Amino acid sequence: MGKPTGFLEIARQDRTYAPAADRVLHYKEFVNPLPETELRDQAARCMDCGIPFCHKGCPVNNQIPDWNDLVFNEDWQAALENLHSTNNFPEFTGRICPAPCEEACTLNLEDIPVTIKTIECAIIDHAWEQGWITPQIADHRTGKRIAIVGSGPAGMAAAQQLARVGHEVHLYEKNAKIGGLLRYGIPDFKLEKHHIDRRVEQMQAEGVILHTNTTIGRDRTATELLDEYDAILLTGGAEKPNDFLANAPGRELGGIHFAMDFLTQQNRRNSQEPLGDVEEISAKGKHVVVIGGGDTGSDCIGTSFRQGAISVTQLEIMPRPPEHPDKLLTWPHWPLKLRTSSSQEEGAKREFSISTTAFEGENGVVKKLKFVRVDEKLKPIPGTEGELKADLVLFATGFSGPVETGMLEQFGVTVDRALVGRGIKANDEDYLSDHPSGKVFAAGDMRRGQSLVVWAIREGRQAAHAVDKFLMGTSQLPR
C-alpha cells in the first residue's frame, strides 16, 4: 500500500450530512463529499492486509485495496478503470449500498473501517466531472439478438455488458423510464435520477435499444420474444409485496398501503410523471406508522417527513439489536446490530418487539393501530397491548418474490418456492431457467429473491457472461 502505517496515523473520517432541519425541505441528495486531500488520507488508511476480507464482503468483488492505493497516489484515471472492471455503476453503489465491504474490513475489528463506500463514490463522481466516462462501442457485430426484460440494475448491467461485445440488445421496461426500482423505489434524496439518466445515454450510444412503456405478457407476448430473439434474460425483480397482516381486523380500511406504492408515487411527482389511475397517497398533516424496520421503511420515513407528516413511528417485530456486536463472533460477516439511517435521524420514533394486531378507523379510513409487545420468540406478552394514532400506515415488510402472473405464466418457467425470497429456478453458474427452449435466462431479484442493488449488478454481469458464452461458445466478459 502507498502508506503502510496510514491506519496507525490517520483517524477515520467520513462524509457528513446537511442538517436534518434543512434537508427535509427538499428531495435532493444531502451528503457532503470529502475534499480530495482528505480522500487521499482516508485511502492511506487501507492496511496491507495479508487477506483483504473486503473482497469477500463485496458482492461484485471490487478490488478495493488496489483503487485505494491508486487514490492515495492520485492516479484517479487508473482508479476509475480498476473500479469499472468489476462494477458498471459505482455511482449507484457509492450512494445506496449498505457497504458490506466495510463490515468485512480488518480495521472494523476496532470499529474504524476504511471509508470504502465514500472513496468509491468519489472516484466515479470525479470521473464524470472530468469527462472520462464515454461510450464503449463494440468494434464488431455478432448478429445475435438478445431481449432483456426488466431495466433495474441487473438488466442495465447485463445490457451494457452484452452490447459492448457486439450483440444487438433490446431492453424492455414496463414503466416510462429506465431504472426499475432503482428509479421508482429509491427516493431522490438517496439517489438523484440524473445519475441513472446519464448511464442510460451511455448505454444507448453503445447500441442498447430501449423499449419503455412495454409490459411483456400484455403489450408483447412471451411467444413473440421467443420467436424474435436468440436469447432472453428475465430481470424483472421481486415485486410481489409481503402482506403479513392480510387477515388483521381493519386491514381493508383506507390509508393502509404498501411502501412501494407510496415511494413510487413521490418519485413520479419529482420527475413530473403522471401518477396514473391510482389513489393518491400523501403523508401531509398525518400521523404515519411504518411497519418494517429495514431500508424501505427508512425510505418511507424520509419521504413522509418531506411530505409534511406530523409524526412518524416505525415498528419492528424483532428485538432491538445490540449497538456493538461481538466482532470475534461476527466479523467479517454482515452483523446483526442497531443501525440508524439518515431518515431515522430526522425525527422518527422507533419501536422494537411490537406486533400489529388490528386497525381501527372512521368513515372507512384508518385512525388507530392496535399492537401488542412480543418476547424474544415473537410471542405476545399479555398485558402489553396498546394503540397508536395512525392516519397513514405503510407496509415495508419486504417482498415474497416475482409477480407470477402475466409474463412468467406465459413463459412457463418454474419459480422455486424453496428459496427464502422465491425466484425463478436457475443457478448462479449458467443462469438458465428450465424453459424448454434452453435460451431463457434469469438474474437479479427475479432469480434470487429480494436483495441489494450491488447483488443485482453482480448477477447482471455474471448472467451477461453466461448469455454471451451460450451464444458464442466462449466469452471474454468477466464473471
C-alpha positions, 0 to 999 in steps of 0.5 A: 500500500502507498502508506503502510502505517496510514491506519496507525496515523490517520483517524477515520473520517467520513462524509457528513450530512446537511442538517436534518432541519434543512434537508427535509425541505427538499428531495435532493441528495444531502451528503457532503463529499470529502475534499480530495486531500482528505480522500487521499488520507482516508485511502492511506488508511487501507492496511496491507492486509495479508487477506483483504476480507473486503473482497469477500464482503463485496458482492461484485468483488471490487478490488478495493485495496488496489483503487485505494492505493491508486487514490492515495497516489492520485492516479484517479484515471487508473482508479476509475478503470480498476473500479469499472472492471468489476462494477458498471455503476459505482455511482449507484453503489457509492450512494445506496449500498449498505457497504458490506465491504466495510463490515468485512474490513480488518480495521472494523475489528476496532470499529474504524473501517476504511471509508470504502463506500465514500472513496468509491463514490468519489472516484466515479463522481470525479470521473464524470466531472472530468469527462472520462466516462464515454461510450464503449462501442463494440468494434464488431457485430455478432448478429445475435439478438438478445431481449432483456426484460426488466431495466433495474440494475441487473438488466442495465448491467447485463445490457451494457455488458452484452452490447459492448461485445457486439450483440444487438440488445433490446431492453424492455421496461414496463414503466416510462423510464429506465431504472426499475426500482432503482428509479421508482423505489429509491427516493431522490434524496438517496439517489438523484435520477440524473445519475441513472439518466446519464448511464442510460445515454451511455448505454444507448450510444453503445447500441442498447435499444430501449423499449419503455412503456412495454409490459411483456405478457400484455403489450408483447407476448412471451411467444413473440420474444421467443420467436424474435430473439436468440436469447432472453434474460428475465430481470424483472425483480421481486415485486410481489409485496409481503402482506403479513397482516392480510387477515388483521381486523381493519386491514381493508380500511383506507390509508393502509398501503404498501411502501412501494406504492407510496415511494413510487408515487413521490418519485413520479411527482419529482420527475413530473410523471403522471401518477396514473389511475391510482389513489393518491397517497400523501403523508401531509398533516398525518400521523404515519406508522411504518411497519418494517424496520429495514431500508424501505421503511427508512425510505418511507420515513424520509419521504413522509417527513418531506411530505409534511407528516406530523409524526412518524413511528416505525415498528419492528417485530424483532428485538432491538439489536445490540449497538456493538456486536461481538466482532470475534463472533461476527466479523467479517460477516454482515452483523446483526446490530442497531443501525440508524439511517439518515431518515431515522435521524430526522425525527422518527420514533422507533419501536422494537418487539411490537406486533400489529394486531388490528386497525381501527378507523372512521368513515372507512379510513384508518385512525388507530393501530392496535399492537401488542409487545412480543418476547424474544420468540415473537410471542405476545406478552399479555398485558402489553397491548396498546394503540397508536394514532395512525392516519397513514400506515405503510407496509415495508415488510419486504417482498415474497418474490416475482409477480407470477402472473402475466409474463412468467405464466406465459413463459412457463418457467418454474419459480422455486418456492424453496428459496427464502425470497422465491425466484425463478429456478436457475443457478448462479453458474449458467443462469438458465431457467428450465424453459424448454427452449434452453435460451431463457435466462434469469438474474437479479431479484427475479432469480434470487429473491429480494436483495441489494442493488450491488447483488443485482449488478453482480448477477447482471454481469455474471448472467451477461457472461453466461448469455454471451458464452451460450451464444458464442461458445466462449466469452471474454466478459468477466464473471 
